[in-house]
Amino acid sequence: MDQATHNKIVSFIWGIADDVLRDLFKRGKYPDVILPMCVLRRLDAVLEPTKKAVIDTKEMLDKASITEQRAALCKAAGQSFYNTSKFTLRDLKSRASQQQLKADFEAYLDGFSQNVQDILENFKFRNQIPTLSKADALGTLINKLLDPEINLGPKPLLNSDGSVKQPGMDNHSMGTVFEELVRKFNEENNEEAGEHWTPRDAVKLMAKLIFLPIADSIKPGSYLLYDAACGTGGMLTLAEETLKTLAGKSGKEVVTHLYGQEINPETYAICKADMIIKGEGENADHIVGGAEWSTLAHDAFPAEEFDFMLSNPPYGKSWKKDLETMGGKDGMRDPRFKVMHDNEEMSLVTRSSDGQLLFLANMVSKMNHKTPLGSRIAEVHNGSSLFTGDAGQGESNIRRWIIENDWLEAIVALPLNLFYNTGIATYIWVLSSRKPASRKGKVQLIDASQWFKPLRKNLGKKNCELSEDDINRICKTYLSFKESEQSKIFPNKAFGYWKVTVERPLRLHSQLTVKAIESLRFASGDEELRSEFYDRLGEALFENFSSARTELEKLVSEWGADDEGDDTDEDESSKKGLSEKKKKKLLDPKTWERDGRLVEAATALRKELGDKLYEDHNIFRVLADKVLDKMKVKLSASDRKLLLRTVSWRVETAAPVIAKIHKPGKTKADPFHGLYEATVDGKKCVMKFETDTDLRDTEQVPLLEEGGIEAFIRREVLPYTPDAWIDESATKIGYEISFTRHFYKPQPLRTLDEIRADIVEVEKEAEGLLGEIVKGGAK
């Protein structure tokens, strides 16, 4: 089909929308009618020659009581779909009433095979029929699509003399028309386009980035392509076209199998319809979707491995519902997101507010590591995928998993405002399970943010595009794999770091003051609530709880009930919404009894030790332990520690609090890791101090740091906090990619002469304005 015929058909169908649907539907709803009707007209025309054979086969199968009829009916139709109704669209042209037309049209739809029913269901096309019928538009729509001015069938339309009036359309030509309609509708409704439509220029670049590096190595055979968020399928079909073109240039014939998953029903329907229209029935069966088919929660292809994968997953979209379906963070067992790495299980589960990196993890889990070409991936992400997530968290772990396995080849920064509904920075991640030798252990960053062609008219937020020259320039930069102003090459470890926890000793002064002891009365928490209940019910709460229980239950149940809404937000938060857990704790006699014991013990200690100030908590603790043991006060170790800490406070100059003293010769001193040599009772030993959580800090140490963690800490930390040490057990490895930092160009500071000249100029302007004001006042 030549371009003129293609344009004519697209324009004709585009015009039908305005002619028939205006005032019936909002413009954004036009594709919900036009696209499924185009699909129906094409399928109807393709099935027309075998209509009688399908009906005869259906009758035969029914008479034989054969329930599994699909294969036989598809064979009779000569297609991967069929229609067993007695109608064709041409039969419906002559209906006298809209009521009859509606009934026959619905019967016609019911006759389609299940794969077509799936498309219609996800288009929600049957929901549009009552509106079309009521407005007498259904018949008009059918007649328009049967107009002899256009031909959506595979056979040519002939004039009365036998000459060709309209050429027939092969599957590829019809697919091209359908894709063009989808594109036009998406660009027309650009507010929604970005959700499921990646601009064609970006897709072209992605396809070239995964195919060009291995173009010479492509062998004849079959290849599997996959898109985990396939939308309308444009990325898959363009990738397929690119692969076949490259293979054809070297005389190689390849067979492609397309796989995709899409949660949005309408876009899934478009994708599947496009496949069927193109005669790719097998590929259509590999497109899975609908509201119940979330890629994250319900993987449609858990056992498959793919050769080439492309995707543009949703950015910043919550996947909390999927997470709950999968058992939550703790219950997650999906092997795509719980992987073995470095001989230990690693969680790739990200924050529930943004699951885009999980789509990348999903694709990586489907890489083929056995074939000579391996697998290649191109996926679009926003900037947050480069750096969000702390060391040990899901996002960072995904980056670590990918980079330490040496799968990441490159990241390409795209121009701003390249997509329809977002102006944010976007990046293409390029991965391979078979890196060439020259790229092993390295990652290339390409800044292509300034390589674009402005659009004459904005399409939503899209105000630029990648021209063929821009795409070729990016690919050339990628393939050359050389350092330049727009291309930086780094060793894998350049993006990694150790997150090191730096501890400092707890230093306390201690004193048994009345105020400190009294605060133990509410040591079980909820101090404000317990204080108020204590004011009302007194010592009975501690000494004879059973006598106060009934009144306490009443107070707890009525707490906030008399609030008339005049309180401040702060008051409301404290008086309203007592959780069942909190109520249960407040009514637990053990909590009150325990707090009472703490007050009694502290009071007894004060009688023995007085209110002397102890500037070394270690001395105070030894004395207190002796007194409590002598008095046979029964307190658990944690309660005893709580008591002593409650009557103590932090002082920077106090002696460090000792946590443990190791027996001589059992443990080696290692101040860098918090083990200090000391002398106790004339004997040398090694001691460990309590950590002060308020002074706890973390340092980010590059994996490429010369001398590692120790050299960094000795240089950057110990000169300023000589009593610090690191907790090696808390050290975690993280990865982040500071893309903008690597391409940052500092702006030179202005000279003093330039600044001075600007000041003088501003002063002259100010004097001139003042003069005009004065002259105006004089008049």
C-alpha positions in Angstrom: 0.0 0.0 0.0 1.4 3.4 -1.0 1.6 6.3 1.4 -1.2 8.2 -0.4 -3.6 5.3 0.1 -2.5 4.9 3.7 -3.1 8.6 4.4 -6.5 8.6 2.7 -7.7 5.7 4.8 -6.5 7.1 8.1 -8.0 10.5 7.3 -11.3 8.9 6.3 -11.6 6.9 9.5 -10.5 9.9 11.5 -13.3 11.9 9.9 -15.8 9.2 10.8 -15.2 10.0 14.5 -16.1 13.7 14.0 -19.0 13.0 11.7 -20.7 10.3 13.8 -19.6 10.6 17.4 -19.5 14.4 17.9 -21.9 15.4 20.7 -22.4 11.7 21.6 -19.0 11.2 23.3 -16.3 13.3 24.6 -13.3 13.5 22.2 -11.2 11.5 24.6 -13.8 8.6 24.3 -13.7 8.5 20.4 -11.1 5.7 20.4 -13.3 3.5 22.6 -15.7 3.3 19.7 -13.6 3.8 16.5 -10.8 1.4 17.3 -12.9 -1.6 18.1 -15.2 -0.9 15.1 -12.1 -0.8 12.9 -11.0 -4.1 14.3 -14.5 -5.6 13.7 -14.6 -4.4 10.1 -11.1 -5.8 9.4 -11.9 -9.2 11.0 -15.3 -9.3 9.2 -13.7 -8.7 5.9 -11.0 -11.3 6.5 -13.6 -13.9 7.6 -16.1 -13.2 4.8 -14.8 -15.8 2.3 -14.9 -18.6 4.8 -18.2 -17.6 6.6 -20.2 -20.5 5.2 -17.5 -23.1 6.0 -17.4 -21.9 9.6 -21.2 -22.0 10.1 -21.3 -25.5 8.5 -18.4 -26.7 10.8 -20.2 -25.2 13.8 -23.4 -27.1 13.0 -21.5 -30.4 12.5 -19.6 -30.0 15.8 -22.8 -29.2 17.7 -24.6 -32.2 16.3 -21.6 -34.4 17.3 -21.7 -32.8 20.8 -18.1 -31.8 20.6 -17.4 -29.1 23.1 -13.8 -28.2 22.3 -14.4 -26.5 19.0 -11.8 -23.8 18.7 -9.2 -25.6 16.7 -11.7 -26.9 14.1 -13.4 -23.5 13.7 -10.1 -21.7 13.3 -9.1 -24.3 10.7 -12.4 -23.7 8.9 -11.9 -19.9 9.0 -8.3 -20.2 8.0 -7.4 -17.7 10.8 -6.6 -17.6 14.5 -10.1 -16.3 15.1 -13.6 -16.9 13.8 -17.3 -15.8 14.0 -20.1 -18.3 14.2 -23.0 -15.9 14.0 -25.2 -15.9 10.8 -24.4 -12.2 10.2 -21.7 -10.2 8.6 -21.5 -6.4 8.9 -22.9 -6.1 5.3 -26.0 -8.1 6.5 -26.6 -5.5 9.1 -26.8 -2.5 6.8 -30.4 -3.0 5.9 -32.0 -3.2 9.3 -35.3 -1.3 9.4 -35.2 -0.4 13.1 -32.5 0.5 15.5 -33.9 -2.0 18.0 -33.5 -4.8 15.5 -30.0 -3.6 14.5 -28.9 -3.5 18.1 -30.1 -7.0 18.7 -28.6 -8.4 15.6 -25.3 -6.5 16.1 -25.0 -7.9 19.6 -25.7 -11.4 18.3 -23.0 -10.8 15.7 -20.5 -9.9 18.5 -21.5 -12.9 20.5 -20.4 -15.1 17.6 -16.7 -14.2 17.7 -14.1 -16.5 19.2 -12.8 -16.0 22.7 -9.7 -14.1 21.8 -11.8 -11.4 20.0 -14.3 -11.5 22.9 -11.4 -10.7 25.2 -10.6 -7.6 23.1 -14.2 -6.4 23.1 -14.5 -7.0 26.8 -11.4 -5.0 27.6 -12.4 -2.2 25.2 -15.7 -2.2 27.1 -17.2 -1.9 23.7 -20.6 -3.3 24.6 -21.1 -0.4 27.0 -21.1 2.0 24.0 -23.7 0.2 22.0 -26.8 1.6 23.9 -25.6 5.1 23.3 -24.9 4.5 19.6 -28.2 2.8 19.1 -30.3 5.4 21.0 -28.8 8.2 18.8 -29.3 6.2 15.6 -25.6 6.2 15.1 -24.8 2.5 15.1 -26.1 2.0 11.5 -24.4 5.1 10.3 -21.1 3.9 11.8 -21.4 0.5 10.1 -22.3 2.1 6.7 -19.3 4.5 7.0 -16.9 1.6 7.5 -18.4 -0.3 4.6 -18.1 2.8 2.3 -16.5 1.8 -1.0 -14.2 4.8 -0.7 -12.1 2.8 1.6 -11.2 -0.9 1.7 -10.2 -2.5 5.0 -10.4 -6.0 3.5 -7.6 -8.2 2.1 -9.2 -8.4 -1.4 -9.3 -5.5 -3.8 -12.6 -3.7 -4.5 -13.4 -3.8 -8.3 -15.3 -1.5 -10.6 -18.1 -2.8 -12.8 -15.6 -3.3 -15.6 -13.3 -5.5 -13.4 -10.7 -2.8 -12.8 -9.4 -2.2 -9.3 -11.2 0.6 -7.5 -9.5 0.1 -4.1 -6.5 -2.2 -3.6 -6.7 -4.8 -0.9 -4.9 -4.4 2.4 -2.5 -7.0 3.6 -2.0 -7.6 7.3 1.0 -5.4 7.6 -0.8 -2.4 5.8 -3.8 -2.8 8.1 -1.6 -2.9 11.1 0.1 0.2 10.0 -3.2 2.0 9.6 -4.4 0.8 13.0 -1.1 1.9 14.7 -1.4 5.3 13.0 -5.0 5.8 14.4 -3.8 4.8 17.8 -0.9 7.3 17.6 -3.2 10.1 16.4 -5.8 9.4 19.2 -3.0 9.3 21.8 -1.5 12.5 20.7 -4.9 14.1 20.5 -5.6 13.0 24.1 -2.0 13.8 25.2 -3.0 14.1 28.9 -3.4 10.3 29.1 -1.0 9.4 26.4 2.0 9.1 28.6 0.4 6.4 30.7 0.5 3.9 27.9 2.1 5.4 24.8 5.9 6.0 24.6 6.8 8.4 21.8 7.9 6.6 18.7 11.2 8.5 18.5 12.1 7.2 22.0 11.1 3.7 21.1 13.3 3.8 17.9 16.3 4.8 20.0 15.6 2.0 22.5 15.3 -0.6 19.8 18.5 0.5 18.2 20.4 0.4 21.5 19.5 -3.2 22.0 19.9 -4.5 18.5 22.8 -2.5 16.9 25.5 -3.8 19.2 24.7 -7.4 18.2 23.5 -6.8 14.6 26.4 -8.7 13.0 25.9 -11.7 15.4 22.2 -12.2 14.7 21.7 -15.8 13.3 18.7 -17.2 11.4 16.2 -18.5 13.9 13.5 -17.5 16.3 13.8 -14.8 19.0 11.5 -13.9 21.9 10.7 -10.3 22.6 9.0 -9.1 25.8 7.5 -5.9 27.3 6.4 -6.1 30.9 4.2 -2.9 30.6 3.3 -3.2 26.9 0.6 -0.6 26.7 -0.7 -0.6 23.1 2.2 -2.8 21.9 4.0 -0.1 19.9 7.3 -0.9 21.5 7.1 -4.6 20.7 6.1 -4.1 17.1 8.7 -1.5 16.4 11.4 -3.7 18.0 10.2 -6.6 15.9 10.4 -4.4 12.8 13.9 -3.2 13.7 15.2 -6.7 14.3 13.8 -8.1 11.0 15.2 -5.1 9.1 18.7 -5.6 10.5 18.6 -9.3 9.9 17.3 -8.8 6.4 20.3 -6.5 5.5 22.6 -9.4 6.0 20.3 -11.9 4.3 19.2 -13.7 7.5 15.6 -14.7 8.1 14.4 -14.5 11.7 11.1 -15.4 13.3 9.9 -13.3 16.2 7.5 -14.2 19.1 6.1 -11.2 21.0 5.1 -11.4 24.6 3.6 -8.6 26.6 1.6 -7.9 29.8 -0.6 -4.9 30.4 -2.9 -4.0 33.4 -4.9 -1.3 31.7 -7.9 -3.0 30.0 -8.3 -0.6 27.0 -4.7 -0.4 26.1 -4.4 -4.2 26.4 -7.3 -4.5 24.0 -5.6 -2.2 21.5 -2.4 -4.2 21.7 -4.1 -7.5 21.2 -6.3 -6.2 18.5 -3.2 -4.9 16.6 -1.6 -8.3 16.7 -4.8 -10.1 15.4 -5.2 -7.5 12.7 -1.7 -8.1 11.5 -2.4 -11.8 11.3 -0.2 -12.6 14.3 -2.6 -14.8 16.1 0.1 -16.6 18.0 1.6 -13.4 19.2 -1.8 -12.2 20.2 -2.2 -15.2 22.5 1.0 -14.1 24.2 -0.4 -10.7 25.1 -1.9 -11.0 28.5 -3.7 -8.2 30.3 -6.7 -6.7 32.0 -7.2 -5.2 35.5 -6.4 -8.5 37.2 -3.0 -8.9 35.4 -0.6 -6.7 37.3 2.9 -7.6 36.1 4.3 -7.3 39.7 1.6 -9.4 41.5 0.7 -11.8 38.7 3.6 -12.7 36.4 2.1 -14.1 33.2 5.3 -15.7 32.1 7.1 -17.1 35.2 9.0 -19.8 33.3 10.0 -17.9 30.2 13.4 -16.4 29.3 13.5 -13.7 26.6 16.2 -12.6 24.1 15.2 -9.0 23.9 13.2 -6.9 26.4 12.0 -3.3 26.2 9.7 -1.4 28.5 8.5 1.9 29.8 7.1 1.1 33.3 5.0 3.6 35.3 6.9 6.1 37.4 6.1 7.0 41.0 3.0 4.7 40.9 2.1 3.0 44.2 2.2 -0.8 44.2 0.9 -1.1 47.7 -2.1 -3.2 46.6 0.2 -5.6 44.8 2.5 -5.8 47.8 -0.4 -6.8 50.0 -1.4 -9.5 47.5 2.1 -10.9 47.5 2.2 -11.2 51.3 3.7 -7.9 52.3 7.4 -7.1 52.7 7.9 -9.9 55.3 5.8 -12.5 53.5 7.2 -11.8 50.0 8.5 -15.0 48.5 8.5 -14.1 44.8 11.8 -15.3 43.3 12.0 -12.3 41.1 12.3 -10.0 44.1 14.0 -12.2 46.6 17.3 -13.3 45.1 20.5 -14.9 46.2 23.5 -12.6 45.8 27.0 -12.9 47.3 25.9 -16.1 49.1 23.0 -14.5 51.0 19.4 -13.7 50.3 18.8 -10.2 49.1 15.5 -8.4 49.1 14.7 -6.3 46.0 11.4 -5.1 47.4 11.2 -1.3 47.0 9.0 1.3 48.8 5.4 0.7 48.1 5.0 4.3 46.7 7.1 3.5 43.6 7.5 0.2 41.9 9.3 1.1 38.7 12.6 -0.6 39.5 10.7 -3.8 40.2 9.8 -3.9 36.5 13.5 -3.8 35.8 14.1 -6.6 38.3 11.3 -8.6 36.7 13.0 -8.3 33.3 16.4 -9.2 34.7 14.9 -12.3 36.2 13.9 -13.4 32.7 17.4 -13.0 31.1 18.7 -15.8 29.1 22.3 -16.7 30.2 22.7 -19.8 28.0 22.6 -18.5 24.4 25.6 -16.8 22.6 23.7 -13.5 22.4 22.3 -13.7 25.9 19.6 -11.2 26.6 19.5 -7.5 26.1 17.2 -5.0 27.9 16.3 -1.3 27.3 14.0 0.3 29.9 13.0 3.9 30.5 13.1 5.3 34.1 12.9 8.7 35.7 15.7 10.1 37.8 14.7 8.5 41.1 15.7 5.1 39.9 19.3 6.3 39.9 19.6 7.2 43.6 16.5 6.5 45.8 16.8 3.9 48.5 19.4 3.8 51.2 22.1 1.1 51.3 20.4 -2.3 52.0 17.0 -1.1 50.8 15.2 -2.5 47.8 16.1 0.2 45.2 19.8 0.2 46.2 19.8 -3.6 46.2 18.4 -3.7 42.7 21.2 -1.4 41.5 23.8 -3.4 43.4 22.5 -6.8 42.1 22.6 -5.5 38.5 25.9 -3.7 38.6 27.8 -6.4 40.7 26.6 -9.0 38.2 28.0 -6.8 35.4 24.7 -6.6 33.5 24.5 -2.8 33.2 26.1 -1.5 30.0 24.9 2.1 29.8 22.4 4.7 30.9 21.4 7.4 28.5 19.9 10.7 29.7 17.1 11.8 27.4 16.0 15.4 26.6 13.5 17.0 29.0 9.9 17.2 27.8 10.3 14.2 25.4 7.2 12.4 26.8 3.6 13.5 26.5 2.6 13.9 30.1 5.8 14.6 32.0 8.6 17.1 31.6 10.9 15.4 34.1 14.3 13.9 33.3 14.2 10.4 31.9 16.8 7.8 31.3 17.2 4.6 29.2 18.9 1.8 31.1 20.7 -0.7 28.7 21.5 -4.1 30.1 23.0 -7.3 28.7 23.7 -10.7 30.1 26.5 -11.1 27.6 28.6 -7.9 27.7 31.4 -7.7 25.1 34.9 -8.0 26.5 35.5 -4.2 26.1 32.6 -3.4 28.3 33.2 -5.9 31.1 33.4 -4.3 34.5 32.4 -0.9 33.1 29.3 1.3 32.8 28.9 4.1 30.2 26.9 7.2 31.0 25.7 9.2 28.0 24.3 12.7 28.4 22.0 13.1 25.3 19.8 15.7 27.1 20.8 18.4 24.6 20.4 16.4 21.4 16.9 17.0 20.1 14.7 18.8 17.6 12.1 21.2 18.8 8.5 20.5 17.8 6.5 23.2 16.0 3.5 22.5 18.2 3.6 20.9 21.6 1.9 17.6 22.2 0.9 17.9 25.8 4.2 18.4 27.6 6.2 17.0 24.7 7.9 19.9 23.0 10.8 18.1 21.3 11.7 14.9 19.5 14.7 12.8 18.6 15.4 13.3 15.0 17.1 10.5 13.0 20.3 12.4 13.3 19.9 12.6 17.1 19.2 8.9 17.3 22.2 8.1 15.1 24.4 10.4 17.2 23.4 8.7 20.4 23.9 5.2 19.0 27.3 6.2 17.5 28.4 7.5 21.0 27.2 4.3 22.6 28.8 2.0 20.1 32.2 3.9 20.0 32.4 3.4 23.8 34.9 6.3 24.2 35.2 9.1 26.7 33.9 12.5 25.6 32.1 15.5 26.9 28.8 13.6 26.6 30.1 10.1 27.3 31.7 9.0 30.6 33.0 5.5 31.4 33.3 4.2 34.9 34.3 1.0 36.6 31.4 -0.7 38.2 32.6 0.0 41.7 32.5 3.7 41.1 28.8 3.7 41.9 29.1 1.6 45.1 29.7 2.6 48.6 29.8 1.3 52.2 27.4 2.8 54.5 29.4 2.7 57.8 27.8 3.2 61.2 30.0 5.4 63.5 29.4 5.0 67.2 30.4 7.1 70.2 30.3 6.2 73.9 27.4 7.0 76.2 28.6 9.5 78.9 26.3 10.0 81.9 26.0 11.8 85.2 23.6 10.2 87.7 21.6 11.6 90.7 18.6 10.2 92.6 16.4 13.3 92.6 12.8 13.3 93.7 11.7 14.5 90.3 13.5 11.8 88.4 12.2 9.1 90.7 8.6 10.4 90.3 8.9 10.1 86.5 9.3 6.3 86.9 5.7 6.2 87.9 4.7 6.3 84.2 7.7 4.4 82.8 5.4 2.0 80.8 4.6 4.9 78.4 1.6 7.0 77.6 2.7 9.4 80.3 0.1 12.0 79.7 -2.8 9.5 79.9 -1.4 7.7 82.9 -0.7 10.9 84.7 -4.3 12.0 84.3 -5.7 8.6 85.4 -3.3 8.8 88.4 -4.6 12.3 89.4 -8.1 10.8 89.5 -7.5 7.4 91.0 -4.4 7.9 93.0 -2.1 5.2 94.6 -4.8 2.5 94.2 -3.6 2.0 90.6 -0.2 0.8 91.9 -1.2 -0.7 95.3 -4.6 -2.2 94.8 -5.4 -2.3 91.1 -8.5 -4.4 91.4 -10.3 -1.7 93.4 -9.6 0.9 90.7 -10.1 -1.3 87.7 -13.9 -0.6 87.2 -13.4 3.2 87.3 -10.3 3.0 85.1 -12.2 1.0 82.5 -14.9 3.7 82.5 -12.3 6.4 82.1 -10.5 4.6 79.2 -13.8 3.8 77.3 -15.0 7.4 77.7 -11.7 9.0 76.9 -12.5 11.8 74.4 -16.2 10.9 74.2 -17.3 14.3 75.6 -15.1 16.2 73.1 -17.3 18.7 71.3 -14.8 19.5 68.6 -13.5 22.8 70.2 -10.0 21.4 71.0 -7.0 22.0 68.9 -5.6 19.3 66.7 -3.0 18.6 69.3 -5.6 18.0 72.0 -7.6 15.8 69.6 -4.7 13.6 68.8 -4.1 13.0 72.5 -7.8 12.5 73.5 -9.3 10.7 70.5 -8.7 7.4 68.9 -7.2 5.2 71.6 -6.3 2.0 69.8 -7.3 -1.3 71.1 -3.7 -2.1 71.7 -3.3 1.0 73.9 -6.5 0.4 75.8 -5.3 -3.2 76.6 -2.0 -1.9 77.9 -3.6 0.8 80.0 -5.9 -1.9 81.6 -3.1 -4.3 82.2 -2.4 -4.4 86.0 1.2 -5.7 85.4 2.2 -2.4 83.8 1.0 -0.4 86.8 2.5 -2.9 89.3 5.9 -2.8 87.5 6.0 1.0 87.5 5.1 1.0 91.2 8.0 -1.4 91.9 10.4 0.9 90.0 9.3 3.9 92.2 9.7 1.8 95.3 13.2 0.6 94.3 14.4 4.1 93.4 13.0 5.5 96.6 14.9 2.9 98.6 18.1 3.6 96.7 17.8 7.3 97.5 17.5 6.4 101.2 20.7 4.5 101.0 22.7 6.6 98.6 21.2 10.0 99.1 21.0 12.6 96.3 24.7 12.8 95.6 25.8 13.7 92.1 27.8 10.9 90.4 30.0 12.1 87.5 30.8 8.5 86.6 27.8 6.4 85.9 29.9 3.2 86.2 30.6 4.0 89.9 26.9 4.8 90.5 25.8 1.6 88.8 28.1 -0.6 90.9 26.9 1.1 94.2 23.2 0.9 93.1 23.5 -2.8 92.2 25.1 -3.6 95.6 22.3 -1.8 97.4 19.5 -3.4 95.3 21.1 -6.9 95.8 21.5 -6.3 99.5 17.8 -5.2 99.8 16.8 -8.2 97.6 14.8 -5.9 95.3 13.4 -8.1 92.5 13.8 -6.2 89.2 14.6 -7.7 85.8 17.8 -6.6 84.2 16.0 -4.4 81.7 13.9 -2.7 84.6 17.1 -2.2 86.6 18.8 -0.6 83.6 15.7 1.6 83.0 15.7 2.8 86.6 19.4 3.8 86.5 19.0 5.5 83.1 16.0 7.4 84.2 18.0 9.1 87.0 20.9 9.9 84.6 21.5 12.3 81.8 24.1 12.9 79.1 27.2 15.0 79.8 29.9 15.3 77.2 32.8 15.3 79.7 31.6 12.3 81.8 33.4 9.0 81.7 32.1 6.5 79.1 29.6 4.0 80.3 31.1 0.5 80.3 28.9 -2.1 78.5 31.2 -5.2 79.0 34.6 -6.1 80.3 36.2 -9.0 78.5 38.5 -11.4 80.5 42.2 -10.8 80.0 43.6 -12.7 77.0 40.2 -13.6 75.7 39.6 -10.6 73.4 42.1 -8.5 71.6 42.0 -4.7 71.9 40.7 -3.0 68.7 39.8 0.7 69.3 38.8 1.1 65.7 35.9 -1.4 66.4 35.1 -0.2 69.9 37.3 -2.6 72.0 39.6 -0.6 74.3 42.4 -1.7 76.5 42.1 -0.7 80.2 43.2 -1.7 83.7 40.7 -2.8 86.2 41.7 -3.8 89.7 45.3 -3.7 88.6 44.7 -6.2 85.8 44.8 -5.4 82.0 41.6 -6.1 80.2 39.5 -5.1 77.2 36.3 -3.2 77.6 33.5 -2.2 75.4 31.4 1.0 76.0 27.7 1.6 75.7 26.8 3.4 72.5 25.0 6.8 72.6 22.3 6.5 70.0 21.9 10.3 69.9 25.5 10.6 68.7 25.3 7.7 66.2 26.2 8.8 62.7 26.8 7.2 59.3 29.5 7.8 56.7 29.3 6.9 53.0 32.6 5.4 52.0 33.3 4.8 48.2 34.1 1.3 47.3 37.1 2.7 45.4 38.4 4.5 48.5 42.1 3.8 48.7 42.7 2.0 51.9 39.1 1.2 52.3 36.9 2.0 55.3 39.6 2.3 57.9 41.6 4.8 55.9 38.5 7.0 55.3 37.5 6.9 59.0 41.0 7.7 60.2 41.2 10.6 57.9 37.6 12.0 58.0 36.2 11.1 61.4 38.7 10.3 64.1 40.6 13.7 64.0 37.3 15.4 65.0 35.8 12.6 67.3 38.7 10.6 68.6 36.4 8.5 70.8 34.5 7.1 67.9 34.5 3.6 66.5 32.7 1.7 63.8 30.1 -1.0 64.2 31.2 -3.4 61.5 28.1 -5.6 61.8 26.0 -2.7 60.7 28.0 -1.9 57.6 25.9 -2.2 54.4 26.8 -1.9 50.7 24.8 0.5 48.6 24.8 1.7 45.0 23.7 5.0 43.5 24.4 6.8 40.2 24.8 10.6 40.5 24.3 11.2 36.8 24.2 15.0 37.0 27.3 15.3 39.1 29.3 13.4 36.5 28.2 15.9 33.8 28.1 19.0 35.9 29.7 22.1 34.3 30.6 24.8 36.8 29.8 28.3 35.7 32.8 30.7 35.9 32.3 33.4 38.5 31.8 36.9 37.1 34.8 39.3 37.5 34.7 42.2 39.8 34.8 44.6 36.8 31.7 43.0 35.4 29.8 43.3 38.7 31.0 46.9 39.2 29.8 47.9 35.7 26.4 46.4 36.4 26.1 48.3 39.6 27.0 51.6 37.9 24.4 50.9 35.2 21.7 50.2 37.8 22.6 53.4 39.7 22.3 55.5 36.4 18.9 54.0 35.7 17.7 54.7 39.3 18.9 58.3 39.1 17.1 58.8 35.8 13.8 57.4 37.2 14.2 59.6 40.3 14.7 62.6 38.1 11.6 61.9 36.1 9.6 61.5 39.3 10.9 64.9 40.7 10.0 66.6 37.4 6.6 65.2 37.4 6.0 66.4 41.0 7.1 69.9 40.1 4.4 70.2 37.4 
